[in-house]
Amino acid sequence: MIAEIIAVGSEMLTPSRQDTNSLFLTSRLNELGISVAFKTIVGDNREHLTSVARTAIGRADISIFMGGLGPTEDDLTRESVAAALGVELKRDHEIVTAMYKRFAERRLQMPDNNAQQADVLRGAVVLPNSRGTAPGQWLETEFEGKPRVLVLLPGPPHELQALWEKQCLPRLRALTPPAAIATRVLKTAMLPESAADARTAPIYKKHPGVETTVLAGQGQVEFHLRGTAPTQEEAQAAVDRLAGELEDELGDAVFSSTGESLEEIVGYYLQMRNAKLAVAESCTGGLIAERITSVPGSSRYFLGGAVVYSNDLKTLFADIPPLMLEAHGAVSKEVAIALAENIREICNADIGVGVTGVAGPGGGTEEKPVGLVWVAVTDGQKPEVVQRRFPGDRERVRRWASQQALDLVRRMLM
Amino acid sequence: MIAEIIAVGSEMLTPSRQDTNSLFLTSRLNELGISVAFKTIVGDNREHLTSVARTAIGRADISIFMGGLGPTEDDLTRESVAAALGVELKRDHEIVTAMYKRFAERRLQMPDNNAQQADVLRGAVVLPNSRGTAPGQWLETEFEGKPRVLVLLPGPPHELQALWEKQCLPRLRALTPPAAIATRVLKTAMLPESAADARTAPIYKKHPGVETTVLAGQGQVEFHLRGTAPTQEEAQAAVDRLAGELEDELGDAVFSSTGESLEEIVGYYLQMRNAKLAVAESCTGGLIAERITSVPGSSRYFLGGAVVYSNDLKTLFADIPPLMLEAHGAVSKEVAIALAENIREICNADIGVGVTGVAGPGGGTEEKPVGLVWVAVTDGQKPEVVQRRFPGDRERVRRWASQQALDLVRRMLM
């Protein structure tokens, strides 16, 4: 079985925007043993979209359309696919009623154009969208004598992904022969990408039955393993064997082998130790707190902290003596340690984090260049403190710094 | 004239790799007044590639193929395009000789399969590749009675870009009537998507010369305008006219008409007023501070603040009386206002922001459901405070809440 993924939206035909949903769908389709043979990107143009739909339905067993399901005049996917198939659209009044209710609950009046989101391809199943108003559609049909699956999904990634997992995956699994594919993701923190690959390539190359993809971000290198075998047990065993060898090589740089984010892992450790965390952030400006609180239930171990962007606030909220700021500068080992120690004590936390640095692009000097960051973590004993010079722009420096801070907390709790 | 860009290579149909060359080409084509109407990604498969080539040549004035021009068995672009057009390939012996020479200079023997790189579509011009061995090809022809341009380019970006600039751009410029494209992006905050479209569709439909795309995120609806005209002045005027009418309709919901983010706009206003900002965040957990400090130079107007996740920290850093927390609960109008007022005063800021809410997925009650957020902003006079019930998951609720807070600050400074 082959699939075609069609991304609909004129903005993806500009120099500045790209389809990324197809990467998610490709990975999910591959897990079912389905290859993506074509990807097409087309604008919000009825004629173009209809011709693209006709081509896709002609050549692919499964055609997945993403986007163009909203309430606006630009949202043409439903009618274009209907035209390509030669079937009618039927307005589903249950959906219209549900939409009216939804608007009413938020005390808003529903604009009339919203109703077009309830137009359904004849014979299609409606896929409720728990995260937005535009429902998806699933159609199993025949085209020129061949069985075809057509899927219409909303474009926003969080809507598309939830809909795919809940509504499409089970339906597609029922249609595909059982494919024995096992996957595993190892995540490492603060390991240089080139070193990570040099150390692991000799290992994963000895496992040709497992496909290994190495992905690197700011302070994070991930190994995505994908094994195929006649049975699920064999596929899983092959993947687990390689994962074990990689973990042996990389040691405690590996923070997760079952998909968790670094902030989730830090949360697990804090809960396990029944420890509370507080942070004092200068250059990361709230990013560390934001990452920690992105995890549901983080109020169980995260108290909060201070974003001490100005020097006055470093003194006000984290008791940094003005004399220390004068003597060493705000970006210094001394200030990082004092931020961690003081915020811990002031907030009555078990672990304190302090970060100060030059995120750039301005503000760098010869002595304290852009990318220089001090990160300190303490549990009330001896503080751990590291100095780093991170590469990249403002966003990347801040992301690196937050990763370093979370990794130090993890190592302290390990 | 419309173009189709075809990226050839099985690796671009995996979950981890994407075509990026098309962004470069799109920007160059737009500069000549040529729109990209379709992008297709296809693997190294003769049958698929031939069908993709036939479709492209049928519907686009210009078809640009990227990749698949190398010496290996997988490199099938030349023969597939030839098959789609129904023309022959002819081996160019001058190119073969030049390749032999090139290998000889590096004291290497040329593998035989390299010679296929010298196979040229009948009637095509060979485009010498100064940065690699595979030359490009340029063919002006007719297909089903229509004039067509076909371009074959190597896949590596530095080869493709050099070849495009030197060999393709001048040829294409000679073929296209002088045309220009102007673009403009209007961004609005806290406007419901469907209402935004219902109000604006009657306006932008009266401007058929400007293509309008509506994009919506959490609390942000953007209008991307793109106008084409014989001269740059006319294109710009058409886009500006429509932008003006849209601004008149949407009023102060429009926060930017030249591309800035909401956090940048808030930064401009703060600097203009010489005002300093401080924030006290509960449910957003640092996201507002993170967004504000993502802007370079934000230390000029952002002092910092507190992430008051626990109730103790609300009292410690923002002086919220425990009795108030008991009487009204942490998620309440009273606490939001007090957070804004107190953080402003404590930090000696001009503007204070307070946010408290239920981000979910847990913690909701009938009275205070998931998504309920109170946002308050004050400049020391009467505080502005709003209650919202945001849809979506934890991440989206937090994003909405941060957008609402930034928008209130903007409106207070306007």
Chai-1 contact restraints between the chains, C-beta under 6 A:
chainA,res_idxA,chainB,res_idxB,connection_type,confidence,min_distance_angstrom,max_distance_angstrom,comment,restraint_id
A,S10,B,T213,contact,1.0,0.0,6.0,A-B,restraint_1
A,E11,B,T213,contact,1.0,0.0,6.0,A-B,restraint_2
A,E11,B,L215,contact,1.0,0.0,6.0,A-B,restraint_3
A,E11,B,H224,contact,1.0,0.0,6.0,A-B,restraint_4
A,L13,B,V36,contact,1.0,0.0,6.0,A-B,restraint_5
A,P15,B,L23,contact,1.0,0.0,6.0,A-B,restraint_6
A,P15,B,T26,contact,1.0,0.0,6.0,A-B,restraint_7
A,P15,B,S27,contact,1.0,0.0,6.0,A-B,restraint_8
A,L23,B,P15,contact,1.0,0.0,6.0,A-B,restraint_9
A,T26,B,P15,contact,1.0,0.0,6.0,A-B,restraint_10
A,S27,B,P15,contact,1.0,0.0,6.0,A-B,restraint_11
A,V36,B,L13,contact,1.0,0.0,6.0,A-B,restraint_12
A,A37,B,H48,contact,1.0,0.0,6.0,A-B,restraint_13
A,F38,B,V42,contact,1.0,0.0,6.0,A-B,restraint_14
A,K39,B,I41,contact,1.0,0.0,6.0,A-B,restraint_15
A,T40,B,T40,contact,1.0,0.0,6.0,A-B,restraint_16
A,I41,B,K39,contact,1.0,0.0,6.0,A-B,restraint_17
A,V42,B,F38,contact,1.0,0.0,6.0,A-B,restraint_18
A,H48,B,A37,contact,1.0,0.0,6.0,A-B,restraint_19
A,T55,B,T55,contact,1.0,0.0,6.0,A-B,restraint_20
A,P71,B,S194,contact,1.0,0.0,6.0,A-B,restraint_21
A,T72,B,D197,contact,1.0,0.0,6.0,A-B,restraint_22
A,T72,B,V214,contact,1.0,0.0,6.0,A-B,restraint_23
A,E73,B,A201,contact,1.0,0.0,6.0,A-B,restraint_24
A,P111,B,S194,contact,1.0,0.0,6.0,A-B,restraint_25
A,P111,B,A195,contact,1.0,0.0,6.0,A-B,restraint_26
A,P111,B,A198,contact,1.0,0.0,6.0,A-B,restraint_27
A,N113,B,A198,contact,1.0,0.0,6.0,A-B,restraint_28
A,N114,B,S194,contact,1.0,0.0,6.0,A-B,restraint_29
A,R131,B,G392,contact,1.0,0.0,6.0,A-B,restraint_30
A,T213,B,S16,contact,1.0,0.0,6.0,A-B,restraint_31
A,G285,B,A289,contact,1.0,0.0,6.0,A-B,restraint_32
A,G285,B,E290,contact,1.0,0.0,6.0,A-B,restraint_33
A,G285,B,T293,contact,1.0,0.0,6.0,A-B,restraint_34
A,G286,B,G286,contact,1.0,0.0,6.0,A-B,restraint_35
A,G286,B,A289,contact,1.0,0.0,6.0,A-B,restraint_36
A,G286,B,E290,contact,1.0,0.0,6.0,A-B,restraint_37
A,L287,B,E290,contact,1.0,0.0,6.0,A-B,restraint_38
A,A289,B,G285,contact,1.0,0.0,6.0,A-B,restraint_39
A,A289,B,G286,contact,1.0,0.0,6.0,A-B,restraint_40
A,A289,B,V307,contact,1.0,0.0,6.0,A-B,restraint_41
A,E290,B,G285,contact,1.0,0.0,6.0,A-B,restraint_42
A,E290,B,G286,contact,1.0,0.0,6.0,A-B,restraint_43
A,E290,B,L287,contact,1.0,0.0,6.0,A-B,restraint_44
A,E290,B,E290,contact,1.0,0.0,6.0,A-B,restraint_45
A,T293,B,G285,contact,1.0,0.0,6.0,A-B,restraint_46
A,P296,B,P361,contact,1.0,0.0,6.0,A-B,restraint_47
A,P296,B,R394,contact,1.0,0.0,6.0,A-B,restraint_48
A,S299,B,Y309,contact,1.0,0.0,6.0,A-B,restraint_49
A,F302,B,Y309,contact,1.0,0.0,6.0,A-B,restraint_50
A,L303,B,S310,contact,1.0,0.0,6.0,A-B,restraint_51
A,L303,B,L313,contact,1.0,0.0,6.0,A-B,restraint_52
A,G304,B,V307,contact,1.0,0.0,6.0,A-B,restraint_53
A,G304,B,V308,contact,1.0,0.0,6.0,A-B,restraint_54
A,G304,B,Y309,contact,1.0,0.0,6.0,A-B,restraint_55
A,G304,B,S310,contact,1.0,0.0,6.0,A-B,restraint_56
A,G304,B,L313,contact,1.0,0.0,6.0,A-B,restraint_57
A,G305,B,V307,contact,1.0,0.0,6.0,A-B,restraint_58
A,A306,B,A306,contact,1.0,0.0,6.0,A-B,restraint_59
A,V307,B,A289,contact,1.0,0.0,6.0,A-B,restraint_60
A,V307,B,G304,contact,1.0,0.0,6.0,A-B,restraint_61
A,V307,B,G305,contact,1.0,0.0,6.0,A-B,restraint_62
A,V308,B,G304,contact,1.0,0.0,6.0,A-B,restraint_63
A,Y309,B,S299,contact,1.0,0.0,6.0,A-B,restraint_64
A,Y309,B,F302,contact,1.0,0.0,6.0,A-B,restraint_65
A,Y309,B,G304,contact,1.0,0.0,6.0,A-B,restraint_66
A,S310,B,L303,contact,1.0,0.0,6.0,A-B,restraint_67
A,S310,B,G304,contact,1.0,0.0,6.0,A-B,restraint_68
A,L313,B,L303,contact,1.0,0.0,6.0,A-B,restraint_69
A,L313,B,G304,contact,1.0,0.0,6.0,A-B,restraint_70
A,P361,B,P296,contact,1.0,0.0,6.0,A-B,restraint_71
A,R394,B,P296,contact,1.0,0.0,6.0,A-B,restraint_72
